């Protein structure tokens, strides 16, 4: 793996974790304790 692809992967991961921190309800499979929408009905 080259350094460029590693940096791209890190960028994708960081953006994914930012989105996860912003709205954990979007990821109920990854973080089951946060699927309040699925439990509410």
Gaussian input, Z-matrix of N, CA and C with variables (Angstrom, degrees):
# hf/3-21g

backbone

0 1
 N
 C     1     B1
 C     2     B2     1     A1
 N     3     B3     2     A2     1     D1
 C     4     B4     3     A3     2     D2
 C     5     B5     4     A4     3     D3
 N     6     B6     5     A5     4     D4
 C     7     B7     6     A6     5     D5
 C     8     B8     7     A7     6     D6
 N     9     B9     8     A8     7     D7
 C    10    B10     9     A9     8     D8
 C    11    B11    10    A10     9     D9
 N    12    B12    11    A11    10    D10
 C    13    B13    12    A12    11    D11
 C    14    B14    13    A13    12    D12
 N    15    B15    14    A14    13    D13
 C    16    B16    15    A15    14    D14
 C    17    B17    16    A16    15    D15
 N    18    B18    17    A17    16    D16
 C    19    B19    18    A18    17    D17
 C    20    B20    19    A19    18    D18
 N    21    B21    20    A20    19    D19
 C    22    B22    21    A21    20    D20
 C    23    B23    22    A22    21    D21
 N    24    B24    23    A23    22    D22
 C    25    B25    24    A24    23    D23
 C    26    B26    25    A25    24    D24
 N    27    B27    26    A26    25    D25
 C    28    B28    27    A27    26    D26
 C    29    B29    28    A28    27    D27
 N    30    B30    29    A29    28    D28
 C    31    B31    30    A30    29    D29
 C    32    B32    31    A31    30    D30
 N    33    B33    32    A32    31    D31
 C    34    B34    33    A33    32    D32
 C    35    B35    34    A34    33    D33
 N    36    B36    35    A35    34    D34
 C    37    B37    36    A36    35    D35
 C    38    B38    37    A37    36    D36
 N    39    B39    38    A38    37    D37
 C    40    B40    39    A39    38    D38
 C    41    B41    40    A40    39    D39
 N    42    B42    41    A41    40    D40
 C    43    B43    42    A42    41    D41
 C    44    B44    43    A43    42    D42
 N    45    B45    44    A44    43    D43
 C    46    B46    45    A45    44    D44
 C    47    B47    46    A46    45    D45
 N    48    B48    47    A47    46    D46
 C    49    B49    48    A48    47    D47
 C    50    B50    49    A49    48    D48
 N    51    B51    50    A50    49    D49
 C    52    B52    51    A51    50    D50
 C    53    B53    52    A52    51    D51
 N    54    B54    53    A53    52    D52
 C    55    B55    54    A54    53    D53
 C    56    B56    55    A55    54    D54
 N    57    B57    56    A56    55    D55
 C    58    B58    57    A57    56    D56
 C    59    B59    58    A58    57    D57
 N    60    B60    59    A59    58    D58
 C    61    B61    60    A60    59    D59
 C    62    B62    61    A61    60    D60
 N    63    B63    62    A62    61    D61
 C    64    B64    63    A63    62    D62
 C    65    B65    64    A64    63    D63
 N    66    B66    65    A65    64    D64
 C    67    B67    66    A66    65    D65
 C    68    B68    67    A67    66    D66
 N    69    B69    68    A68    67    D67
 C    70    B70    69    A69    68    D68
 C    71    B71    70    A70    69    D69
 N    72    B72    71    A71    70    D70
 C    73    B73    72    A72    71    D71
 C    74    B74    73    A73    72    D72
 N    75    B75    74    A74    73    D73
 C    76    B76    75    A75    74    D74
 C    77    B77    76    A76    75    D75
 N    78    B78    77    A77    76    D76
 C    79    B79    78    A78    77    D77
 C    80    B80    79    A79    78    D78
 N    81    B81    80    A80    79    D79
 C    82    B82    81    A81    80    D80
 C    83    B83    82    A82    81    D81
 N    84    B84    83    A83    82    D82
 C    85    B85    84    A84    83    D83
 C    86    B86    85    A85    84    D84
 N    87    B87    86    A86    85    D85
 C    88    B88    87    A87    86    D86
 C    89    B89    88    A88    87    D87
 N    90    B90    89    A89    88    D88
 C    91    B91    90    A90    89    D89
 C    92    B92    91    A91    90    D90
 N    93    B93    92    A92    91    D91
 C    94    B94    93    A93    92    D92
 C    95    B95    94    A94    93    D93
 N    96    B96    95    A95    94    D94
 C    97    B97    96    A96    95    D95
 C    98    B98    97    A97    96    D96
 N    99    B99    98    A98    97    D97
 C   100   B100    99    A99    98    D98
 C   101   B101   100   A100    99    D99
 N   102   B102   101   A101   100   D100
 C   103   B103   102   A102   101   D101
 C   104   B104   103   A103   102   D102
 N   105   B105   104   A104   103   D103
 C   106   B106   105   A105   104   D104
 C   107   B107   106   A106   105   D105
 N   108   B108   107   A107   106   D106
 C   109   B109   108   A108   107   D107
 C   110   B110   109   A109   108   D108
 N   111   B111   110   A110   109   D109
 C   112   B112   111   A111   110   D110
 C   113   B113   112   A112   111   D111
 N   114   B114   113   A113   112   D112
 C   115   B115   114   A114   113   D113
 C   116   B116   115   A115   114   D114
 N   117   B117   116   A116   115   D115
 C   118   B118   117   A117   116   D116
 C   119   B119   118   A118   117   D117
 N   120   B120   119   A119   118   D118
 C   121   B121   120   A120   119   D119
 C   122   B122   121   A121   120   D120

   B1=1.4585
   B2=1.5250
   B3=1.3033
   B4=1.4658
   B5=1.5132
   B6=1.3171
   B7=1.4587
   B8=1.5232
   B9=1.3313
   B10=1.4610
   B11=1.5261
   B12=1.3135
   B13=1.4649
   B14=1.5231
   B15=1.3127
   B16=1.4593
   B17=1.5206
   B18=1.3239
   B19=1.4630
   B20=1.5197
   B21=1.3275
   B22=1.4619
   B23=1.5219
   B24=1.3279
   B25=1.4547
   B26=1.5224
   B27=1.3239
   B28=1.4575
   B29=1.5236
   B30=1.3218
   B31=1.4621
   B32=1.5231
   B33=1.3221
   B34=1.4648
   B35=1.5218
   B36=1.3282
   B37=1.4616
   B38=1.5207
   B39=1.3271
   B40=1.4655
   B41=1.5268
   B42=1.3368
   B43=1.4599
   B44=1.5303
   B45=1.3414
   B46=1.4590
   B47=1.5247
   B48=1.3287
   B49=1.4568
   B50=1.5197
   B51=1.3292
   B52=1.4658
   B53=1.5205
   B54=1.3256
   B55=1.4645
   B56=1.5237
   B57=1.3286
   B58=1.4600
   B59=1.5229
   B60=1.3202
   B61=1.4548
   B62=1.5207
   B63=1.3385
   B64=1.4662
   B65=1.5253
   B66=1.3350
   B67=1.4650
   B68=1.5211
   B69=1.3250
   B70=1.4709
   B71=1.5205
   B72=1.3564
   B73=1.4573
   B74=1.5180
   B75=1.3276
   B76=1.4624
   B77=1.5180
   B78=1.3285
   B79=1.4590
   B80=1.5266
   B81=1.3404
   B82=1.4681
   B83=1.5195
   B84=1.3365
   B85=1.4666
   B86=1.5233
   B87=1.3365
   B88=1.4547
   B89=1.5252
   B90=1.3293
   B91=1.4589
   B92=1.5239
   B93=1.3336
   B94=1.4680
   B95=1.5212
   B96=1.3130
   B97=1.4590
   B98=1.5263
   B99=1.3174
   B100=1.4557
   B101=1.5231
   B102=1.3297
   B103=1.4602
   B104=1.5253
   B105=1.3214
   B106=1.4636
   B107=1.5260
   B108=1.3294
   B109=1.4658
   B110=1.5220
   B111=1.3178
   B112=1.4533
   B113=1.5243
   B114=1.3182
   B115=1.4646
   B116=1.5333
   B117=1.3394
   B118=1.4664
   B119=1.5226
   B120=1.3285
   B121=1.4565
   B122=1.5216
   A1=109.96
   A2=114.66
   A3=118.18
   A4=110.32
   A5=115.75
   A6=120.29
   A7=110.98
   A8=116.20
   A9=119.47
   A10=111.38
   A11=116.92
   A12=119.40
   A13=110.63
   A14=117.02
   A15=119.47
   A16=110.67
   A17=116.65
   A18=119.38
   A19=110.91
   A20=117.43
   A21=120.51
   A22=110.80
   A23=116.51
   A24=119.60
   A25=110.93
   A26=116.55
   A27=119.80
   A28=110.70
   A29=117.06
   A30=120.21
   A31=110.74
   A32=116.33
   A33=119.81
   A34=110.51
   A35=116.22
   A36=119.31
   A37=111.89
   A38=116.40
   A39=118.94
   A40=110.83
   A41=116.93
   A42=118.65
   A43=110.58
   A44=116.55
   A45=119.87
   A46=110.85
   A47=117.30
   A48=119.69
   A49=111.52
   A50=117.86
   A51=119.94
   A52=110.15
   A53=116.98
   A54=120.08
   A55=110.32
   A56=116.73
   A57=120.90
   A58=110.87
   A59=117.07
   A60=120.43
   A61=110.56
   A62=116.91
   A63=119.80
   A64=111.02
   A65=118.10
   A66=120.98
   A67=109.79
   A68=118.70
   A69=121.18
   A70=112.66
   A71=117.93
   A72=119.75
   A73=111.95
   A74=117.49
   A75=120.17
   A76=111.37
   A77=117.52
   A78=120.83
   A79=110.51
   A80=118.13
   A81=119.43
   A82=112.48
   A83=116.87
   A84=118.98
   A85=110.34
   A86=115.69
   A87=118.85
   A88=111.51
   A89=116.50
   A90=119.98
   A91=108.46
   A92=118.05
   A93=121.53
   A94=114.14
   A95=119.03
   A96=119.76
   A97=111.61
   A98=117.40
   A99=119.95
   A100=113.32
   A101=119.07
   A102=116.82
   A103=109.92
   A104=115.48
   A105=121.56
   A106=110.66
   A107=117.62
   A108=119.72
   A109=110.94
   A110=116.59
   A111=119.49
   A112=110.63
   A113=116.34
   A114=119.85
   A115=110.44
   A116=116.87
   A117=120.81
   A118=112.44
   A119=117.87
   A120=117.39
   A121=109.39
   D1=134.96
   D2=-179.64
   D3=-85.02
   D4=167.58
   D5=179.92
   D6=-66.83
   D7=-31.47
   D8=-178.00
   D9=-65.62
   D10=-45.55
   D11=-179.33
   D12=-67.52
   D13=-33.82
   D14=177.34
   D15=-63.87
   D16=-42.09
   D17=178.35
   D18=-64.74
   D19=-38.52
   D20=178.64
   D21=-65.00
   D22=-40.80
   D23=178.43
   D24=-63.64
   D25=-41.14
   D26=178.69
   D27=-64.08
   D28=-37.63
   D29=178.08
   D30=-64.33
   D31=-43.11
   D32=179.49
   D33=-64.20
   D34=-43.42
   D35=179.98
   D36=-64.03
   D37=-42.26
   D38=-179.52
   D39=-64.77
   D40=-40.66
   D41=178.94
   D42=-66.63
   D43=-36.62
   D44=177.94
   D45=-63.60
   D46=-43.43
   D47=-179.73
   D48=-69.43
   D49=-31.14
   D50=175.49
   D51=-64.94
   D52=-43.70
   D53=178.20
   D54=-64.93
   D55=-38.11
   D56=178.96
   D57=-64.59
   D58=-40.94
   D59=179.25
   D60=-69.37
   D61=-32.10
   D62=-179.08
   D63=-71.07
   D64=-42.37
   D65=-178.15
   D66=-145.86
   D67=86.05
   D68=-177.62
   D69=-63.62
   D70=-19.94
   D71=-179.64
   D72=-66.05
   D73=-16.87
   D74=177.96
   D75=-72.94
   D76=-15.74
   D77=-176.38
   D78=-124.31
   D79=64.70
   D80=-177.37
   D81=-69.20
   D82=-25.17
   D83=-178.78
   D84=-74.23
   D85=-38.92
   D86=-177.59
   D87=-76.24
   D88=-28.62
   D89=-173.90
   D90=-135.85
   D91=78.79
   D92=-168.94
   D93=-60.47
   D94=-27.20
   D95=-175.93
   D96=-71.20
   D97=-6.15
   D98=-177.58
   D99=-107.82
   D100=8.54
   D101=-178.35
   D102=-87.13
   D103=66.05
   D104=179.22
   D105=-64.92
   D106=-34.92
   D107=-178.45
   D108=-63.50
   D109=-39.05
   D110=-177.99
   D111=-72.26
   D112=-31.63
   D113=-178.99
   D114=-78.13
   D115=-32.36
   D116=-170.81
   D117=-61.55
   D118=-36.23
   D119=179.13
   D120=-83.43

